[in-house]
């Protein structure tokens, strides 16, 4: 029997609270005896701003995101990070000092706004009887302008079944278009085996982070509240966008919230930092939300 599936997406581009909500749900369901698997289809993290996650990945010669570390811990899922997070990119800050000294102060801010400028490496993992990693490397990396760890990159390349080097944002987009659906679909199918509830967390404000599938419950998250959407209406809306020539996996929250009326809202209280780090406490504080999710998923807690 396939697992019950929940999608958690962000109503805002940044800091919606998706991981907090998904982690609480994972732990709450797990403590109630439900076998839970988290799934983060696509992610990106920054060497500087998520330094602990970077150090952990570096020590293991692997690449996976900070969010999946939290979600895996919260769910107590034993599956490997790469399977649960099939696409992850590492970004890095610009070395502002060097650019300023070169007289490129104006260019610094133009480069800062271009996400491709910050891309170091991206991993795509496929499942075919085992994990197969494809490493995509930004060939334009400059250690003079970016914080780059060559030893770490060499360890990732050594573990990859395939290495692809790119020179432009257009090539990056082409690679993503070619590999993303296969990576997400194959890993999602394998992750679903043996679990009773699959908790899918989106990327930023992506409204459809997986290829079109039927979810049993859909939550849009923002600070202070979670909006529940009817899964049938949601899937119908994605199909309508496809009929208009728009790829559903490229849709943002703003593309859907004006078209769909939520079934209802559940309040999310502000949380202390220590509560965010204690998954049992987090599940306790969001128990009302977990009960609502269990009802949508037809799970007896």
RAUR-V560533 format. One record per backbone hydrogen bond with DSSP energy under -0.5 kcal/mol. NH is the residue of the N-H (numbers start at 0). CO is the residue of the C=O. E is the energy in kcal/mol with one decimal. If there is no record, write none. Layout:
BEGIN
nh->{NH/NH}
co->{CO/CO}
e->{E/E}
END
This chain:
BEGIN
nh->{3/5/6/7/8/8/9/10/11/20/21/22/23/24/25/26/27/28/29/30/31/32/33/35/36/38/39/40/42/44/46/49/50/53/54/55/56/57/58/59/60/60/61/68/69/70/71/72/73/74/75/76/82/83/84/86/87/88/89/90/90/91/94/95/98/99/100/101/102/103/107/108/108/109/110/111/112/113/114/116/117/117/118/118/119/120/121/122/123/124/125/127/127/131/133/134/134/135/135/136/136/137/138/138/140/144/145/146/147/149/152/153/154/155/156/157/158/159/159/160/161/163/165/171/172/173/174/175/176/177/178/179/182/183/184/185/186/187/188/189/190/191/192/192/194/195/196/197/198/198/199/199/200/200/201/201/203/205/206/207/214/215/216/217/218/219/220/220/221/224/225/226/227/228/233/234/235/236/237/238/239/240/241/242/243/243/244/245/246/249/250/252/254/255/255/256/258/259/261/262/263/265/267/275/276/277/278/281/282/283/284/285/286/289/290/291/292/293/294/295/296/297/298/300}
co->{195/197/216/199/6/218/203/220/220/16/17/18/19/20/21/22/23/24/25/26/27/29/28/33/196/198/83/38/86/88/90/45/47/49/50/51/52/53/54/55/56/57/56/64/65/66/67/68/69/70/71/71/79/79/80/40/122/42/120/44/88/117/144/93/94/95/96/97/99/98/103/104/105/105/106/107/108/110/112/113/113/114/114/115/89/89/135/87/133/85/131/125/129/125/123/132/161/121/133/134/163/119/136/165/137/141/141/92/145/147/148/149/150/151/152/153/154/155/156/132/132/134/136/167/168/169/170/171/172/173/174/175/178/179/180/181/182/183/184/185/186/187/188/189/191/34/34/3/36/196/5/197/38/198/7/199/201/202/250/250/212/4/4/228/6/226/8/218/224/221/265/219/263/217/229/230/231/232/233/234/235/236/237/238/239/240/241/240/244/246/247/204/251/251/252/252/255/255/259/227/227/225/223/271/272/273/276/277/278/279/280/281/283/285/286/287/288/289/290/291/292/294/293/298}
e->{-2.5/-2.6/-2.2/-3.1/-0.5/-2.7/-0.8/-3.0/-0.5/-2.3/-3.2/-2.6/-2.1/-2.3/-2.6/-2.5/-2.8/-2.7/-2.3/-2.8/-1.0/-1.6/-2.4/-0.8/-2.3/-2.4/-3.1/-0.6/-1.5/-2.5/-3.0/-2.5/-0.8/-2.2/-2.8/-2.1/-2.5/-2.9/-2.3/-1.1/-1.2/-0.5/-2.3/-1.0/-1.7/-2.7/-2.4/-2.0/-2.7/-2.1/-1.3/-1.3/-0.6/-1.7/-1.6/-1.1/-1.7/-1.4/-3.2/-2.7/-0.5/-1.6/-3.3/-1.4/-1.7/-2.7/-2.3/-1.4/-1.7/-2.8/-2.0/-0.8/-0.6/-1.1/-3.0/-2.0/-1.1/-1.1/-0.8/-0.9/-0.6/-1.1/-0.6/-0.9/-2.9/-1.2/-2.4/-3.0/-2.6/-2.2/-2.7/-0.5/-2.5/-2.5/-3.1/-0.5/-2.7/-3.4/-0.5/-0.6/-3.0/-2.0/-0.8/-2.8/-1.2/-1.0/-2.5/-1.3/-0.9/-0.7/-2.1/-2.4/-1.7/-2.0/-2.4/-2.0/-1.1/-0.6/-0.8/-2.0/-1.3/-3.1/-2.5/-2.0/-2.4/-2.1/-2.4/-2.4/-2.4/-1.8/-2.4/-2.4/-2.5/-2.8/-2.8/-2.3/-1.9/-2.3/-2.2/-1.8/-2.6/-1.9/-0.7/-0.8/-1.5/-2.8/-1.8/-3.0/-2.4/-0.6/-3.1/-0.7/-2.6/-0.5/-2.8/-0.5/-0.6/-2.4/-2.2/-0.6/-0.7/-2.5/-1.4/-0.7/-3.0/-2.8/-2.8/-0.5/-2.1/-2.1/-2.2/-3.1/-2.7/-2.5/-2.3/-2.4/-2.3/-2.1/-2.1/-2.2/-2.0/-2.2/-2.2/-2.2/-1.1/-0.6/-2.0/-2.4/-0.5/-2.1/-1.7/-1.6/-1.6/-0.6/-1.7/-2.5/-1.5/-1.6/-0.5/-3.2/-1.0/-2.2/-2.1/-1.6/-1.0/-0.7/-0.7/-2.7/-2.4/-1.8/-2.6/-1.7/-1.2/-2.2/-2.4/-1.5/-2.4/-2.7/-1.8/-2.0/-2.4/-0.9/-2.8/-0.7}
END
